[in-house]
Amino acid sequence: MITLRLAYRLQDHRARVRLEDGRVGSILRLDTTFPENRTEVSVATEGPSGPGIARVRLEELSEVRDAS
């Protein structure tokens, strides 16, 4: 799980994130609703059937770390 602050930093740096189902992509947009304080993230992904946009909860993302 990543924090909202980290999500904005990853978006700014166009860093890769991993969804719970294993897909990898970059954050396009973050939407937070109040007063529920729920954040939905739009992630550009590349899958076997081509590119797509996944809309997931912030809790469903993790940072992709380089192997180096």
Steps between C-alpha positions, in 0.01 A plus 500: 500500500620852426405831661328788322816711520709222345237449228531866396880468497481185285262678263737798469795273421294275270613205711343157459249356746364148536132420539380217727428282196863530380458756223756780486445857385540871575269726694299740283261653753413497872148582622420535871142533620410676823385443771554127430870569437502228233756526219454344156797481266496480119793289379609459137578129454629282219341158479493205260201653318664844473507821703231586751411714796430342837309691768588358841508597867828640634530199733527267198832648378861428585821660376708317239864493607790469260711185522823706492 
